[in-house]
């Protein structure tokens, strides 16, 4: 399964989409007049997953 995060930042809002295998699983929309929903975003590669 391939997971991607797509971010679009505009003047009035920030849109974040989470895709799995090219299919949208979740969309977040953040506007400056509202409290932030998300924190920092980091890009990385997972090399190992521990149980």
C-alpha beads as a LAMMPS data file, in Angstrom:
LAMMPS data file: protein, C-alpha beads

51 atoms
50 bonds

1 atom types
1 bond types

-500.0 500.0 xlo xhi
-500.0 500.0 ylo yhi
-500.0 500.0 zlo zhi

Masses

1 110.0

Atoms # bond

1 1 1 0.000 0.000 0.000
2 1 1 1.398 3.408 -0.988
3 1 1 0.382 6.413 1.127
4 1 1 0.798 9.988 -0.103
5 1 1 0.114 13.377 1.483
6 1 1 -0.836 16.188 -0.919
7 1 1 -0.814 19.764 0.402
8 1 1 -2.253 22.839 -1.321
9 1 1 -1.719 26.216 0.366
10 1 1 -3.753 29.213 -0.743
11 1 1 -4.317 32.707 0.618
12 1 1 -7.529 31.810 2.452
13 1 1 -7.068 28.135 3.285
14 1 1 -4.741 25.138 3.399
15 1 1 -5.983 21.822 2.023
16 1 1 -4.399 18.480 2.881
17 1 1 -5.375 15.180 1.246
18 1 1 -4.223 11.741 2.362
19 1 1 -4.210 9.180 -0.443
20 1 1 -3.745 5.422 -0.282
21 1 1 -2.928 3.738 -3.599
22 1 1 -4.088 6.910 -5.396
23 1 1 -7.497 6.982 -3.678
24 1 1 -8.445 9.854 -1.347
25 1 1 -8.902 8.561 2.204
26 1 1 -9.077 11.840 4.125
27 1 1 -9.261 15.586 3.394
28 1 1 -8.444 18.334 5.899
29 1 1 -9.222 22.014 5.262
30 1 1 -7.729 24.672 7.527
31 1 1 -8.668 28.351 7.451
32 1 1 -6.708 31.119 9.232
33 1 1 -9.735 32.295 11.239
34 1 1 -10.018 28.868 12.919
35 1 1 -7.663 27.144 15.342
36 1 1 -5.040 24.931 13.683
37 1 1 -6.025 21.265 13.245
38 1 1 -2.571 19.913 12.439
39 1 1 0.974 20.447 13.605
40 1 1 4.256 20.154 11.770
41 1 1 4.555 17.923 8.724
42 1 1 7.712 15.885 8.183
43 1 1 8.688 13.929 5.092
44 1 1 10.553 10.685 5.571
45 1 1 10.926 7.066 4.558
46 1 1 9.886 4.202 6.851
47 1 1 12.614 1.560 6.790
48 1 1 11.271 -0.772 9.468
49 1 1 8.060 -1.186 11.462
50 1 1 8.390 -2.736 14.911
51 1 1 5.522 -4.774 16.458

Bonds

1 1 1 2
2 1 2 3
3 1 3 4
4 1 4 5
5 1 5 6
6 1 6 7
7 1 7 8
8 1 8 9
9 1 9 10
10 1 10 11
11 1 11 12
12 1 12 13
13 1 13 14
14 1 14 15
15 1 15 16
16 1 16 17
17 1 17 18
18 1 18 19
19 1 19 20
20 1 20 21
21 1 21 22
22 1 22 23
23 1 23 24
24 1 24 25
25 1 25 26
26 1 26 27
27 1 27 28
28 1 28 29
29 1 29 30
30 1 30 31
31 1 31 32
32 1 32 33
33 1 33 34
34 1 34 35
35 1 35 36
36 1 36 37
37 1 37 38
38 1 38 39
39 1 39 40
40 1 40 41
41 1 41 42
42 1 42 43
43 1 43 44
44 1 44 45
45 1 45 46
46 1 46 47
47 1 47 48
48 1 48 49
49 1 49 50
50 1 50 51
